[in-house]
Amino acid sequence: MHGNRGKTSLKLKRRNEDPMREFDRLPAELRAWLASAVLPWRPRSVRRAFDRALAETGDQSLALSKLTALQIRLLARDAAAVWGPEHPQADVMFWSNDRKIG
């Protein structure tokens, strides 16, 4: 059974953590981003990706932009795997500050 994930090629892992407790520990900006995310991110995964992006950029808003770009790339990969390479979202590129990301 897929639960509420629908059809996806993204990995499913069973966890023993309390995702709501982990969500509550996130900074407010990251909780807001995660609440509007399209993918079913785990709080620990999004925190790790955010920390990595923040270390690279040194700026929270740029780090959140990198998370959005990462999510777009993951959606494009999933669209290609689930619906095939001809799907309109299968080859999405994201532009940020005149640089192609994805």
Contacts in CASP RR format, 6 or more apart in sequence:
PFRMAT RR
TARGET T0000
AUTHOR 0000-0000-0000
METHOD contacts of the structure
MODEL  1
MHGNRGKTSLKLKRRNEDPMREFDRLPAELRAWLASAVLPWRPRSVRRAF
DRALAETGDQSLALSKLTALQIRLLARDAAAVWGPEHPQADVMFWSNDRK
IG
2 8 0 8 1.000
5 12 0 8 1.000
5 40 0 8 1.000
7 82 0 8 1.000
8 78 0 8 1.000
8 82 0 8 1.000
9 77 0 8 1.000
9 78 0 8 1.000
9 81 0 8 1.000
9 82 0 8 1.000
10 39 0 8 1.000
10 40 0 8 1.000
10 74 0 8 1.000
10 78 0 8 1.000
15 42 0 8 1.000
17 44 0 8 1.000
19 42 0 8 1.000
19 43 0 8 1.000
22 42 0 8 1.000
22 43 0 8 1.000
22 44 0 8 1.000
22 47 0 8 1.000
23 31 0 8 1.000
23 34 0 8 1.000
23 43 0 8 1.000
24 31 0 8 1.000
25 43 0 8 1.000
26 34 0 8 1.000
26 43 0 8 1.000
26 46 0 8 1.000
26 47 0 8 1.000
29 60 0 8 1.000
29 64 0 8 1.000
30 46 0 8 1.000
30 47 0 8 1.000
30 50 0 8 1.000
30 64 0 8 1.000
33 46 0 8 1.000
33 64 0 8 1.000
33 67 0 8 1.000
33 68 0 8 1.000
34 41 0 8 1.000
34 43 0 8 1.000
34 46 0 8 1.000
37 46 0 8 1.000
37 71 0 8 1.000
38 71 0 8 1.000
38 75 0 8 1.000
39 71 0 8 1.000
39 74 0 8 1.000
39 75 0 8 1.000
41 71 0 8 1.000
46 67 0 8 1.000
49 66 0 8 1.000
49 67 0 8 1.000
49 70 0 8 1.000
50 63 0 8 1.000
50 64 0 8 1.000
50 67 0 8 1.000
53 62 0 8 1.000
53 63 0 8 1.000
53 64 0 8 1.000
53 66 0 8 1.000
53 67 0 8 1.000
53 70 0 8 1.000
54 60 0 8 1.000
54 63 0 8 1.000
56 63 0 8 1.000
56 66 0 8 1.000
57 63 0 8 1.000
57 66 0 8 1.000
65 96 0 8 1.000
66 101 0 8 1.000
68 94 0 8 1.000
69 94 0 8 1.000
69 96 0 8 1.000
69 101 0 8 1.000
69 102 0 8 1.000
72 92 0 8 1.000
72 94 0 8 1.000
72 101 0 8 1.000
72 102 0 8 1.000
73 92 0 8 1.000
73 94 0 8 1.000
73 101 0 8 1.000
73 102 0 8 1.000
75 89 0 8 1.000
75 92 0 8 1.000
76 89 0 8 1.000
76 90 0 8 1.000
76 91 0 8 1.000
76 92 0 8 1.000
76 102 0 8 1.000
79 87 0 8 1.000
79 88 0 8 1.000
79 89 0 8 1.000
79 90 0 8 1.000
79 92 0 8 1.000
80 87 0 8 1.000
80 90 0 8 1.000
80 91 0 8 1.000
83 90 0 8 1.000
84 90 0 8 1.000
85 91 0 8 1.000
92 102 0 8 1.000
93 100 0 8 1.000
93 101 0 8 1.000
93 102 0 8 1.000
94 100 0 8 1.000
94 101 0 8 1.000
94 102 0 8 1.000
95 101 0 8 1.000
END
